[in-house]
Amino acid sequence: MPCEGGVLPLDPSATAVLLDQVATWTLDDSGKTIFLKCTFANFLDAVAALNAVAQLAEAEQHHPDLHLTGYRKLRIELTTHAIGGLSENDFIVAAKINQLLAKE
């Protein structure tokens, strides 16, 4: 379910438990965002991955910030903007992104 607000962000202990389940993701210094860094063989592979993540995010109605730099480096950031921090949805989408990228 998309988070439209009205709930508190996850506390640090809940965040730590969920972060262990998406081991390729990192908690940023603010504790409000998780991110994944990927490097692809070339620009087209990176763009294909970005587009695949965009399609997944749209289907989930939970949209990450996507940053393509250095022509083949993708950084994916998840947070729940409506609550100013992390929600379970961030970790669900992170796990789905991991599954998606494992197929690429």
C-alpha positions in Angstrom: 0.0 0.0 0.0 1.3 3.5 -0.8 2.0 5.5 2.3 0.2 8.8 2.3 1.3 9.9 5.7 -0.4 9.6 9.0 2.2 7.1 10.4 5.5 7.7 12.1 8.8 6.8 10.3 10.4 3.6 11.4 12.5 3.8 14.5 16.2 3.0 14.3 15.8 -0.6 15.7 13.1 -1.5 13.2 15.1 0.1 10.5 18.2 -2.1 11.4 16.1 -5.3 11.4 14.6 -4.5 7.9 18.0 -3.3 6.6 19.5 -6.7 7.4 16.9 -8.2 5.0 18.1 -6.1 2.1 21.8 -6.5 2.7 22.9 -4.7 -0.5 21.3 -1.5 0.6 22.9 1.1 2.9 21.3 3.5 5.4 22.4 7.1 4.7 23.8 9.4 7.4 20.4 11.0 8.2 18.8 7.6 8.9 15.9 8.7 6.6 16.9 7.1 3.3 18.3 3.8 2.1 20.3 3.6 -1.1 21.8 1.1 -3.5 24.8 1.7 -5.8 25.1 -0.3 -9.0 27.7 -0.2 -11.8 26.8 -1.6 -15.1 28.9 -2.7 -18.1 27.8 0.2 -20.2 25.4 3.1 -20.6 22.6 1.0 -22.3 22.6 -1.6 -19.5 22.4 1.2 -16.9 19.5 2.9 -18.7 17.7 -0.5 -19.1 18.1 -1.1 -15.3 16.9 2.5 -14.5 13.8 1.9 -16.8 13.1 -1.4 -15.2 13.2 0.1 -11.7 11.0 2.9 -12.9 8.4 0.4 -14.2 8.5 -1.5 -10.9 8.2 1.7 -8.8 5.2 2.8 -10.8 3.5 -0.5 -10.3 4.2 -0.3 -6.6 3.2 3.4 -6.4 6.4 4.0 -4.4 8.9 6.0 -6.3 12.7 6.1 -5.6 15.1 8.9 -6.6 17.2 7.6 -9.4 20.6 9.0 -10.3 22.5 7.9 -13.3 26.1 9.3 -13.3 29.4 8.5 -15.0 27.3 6.9 -17.9 27.0 3.5 -16.1 26.6 4.1 -12.4 23.1 4.1 -10.9 22.2 5.1 -7.4 18.7 4.3 -6.2 17.4 6.1 -3.1 14.3 5.1 -1.2 12.5 7.1 1.5 8.8 7.8 2.2 8.5 11.5 1.5 5.0 11.7 3.1 6.4 10.8 6.5 9.9 12.3 6.2 11.6 9.0 6.8 11.6 5.3 6.2 8.5 3.0 6.1 8.1 -0.7 5.5 7.3 0.2 1.9 10.8 1.3 1.4 12.2 -2.1 2.3 9.5 -4.0 0.4 10.4 -2.0 -2.8 14.1 -2.4 -2.1 13.7 -6.2 -1.9 11.7 -6.2 -5.2 14.4 -4.0 -6.8 17.0 -6.6 -5.7 15.0 -9.4 -7.3 14.6 -7.3 -10.5 18.3 -6.5 -10.8 19.3 -10.1 -10.1 17.5 -11.0 -13.3 19.2 -8.3 -15.4 
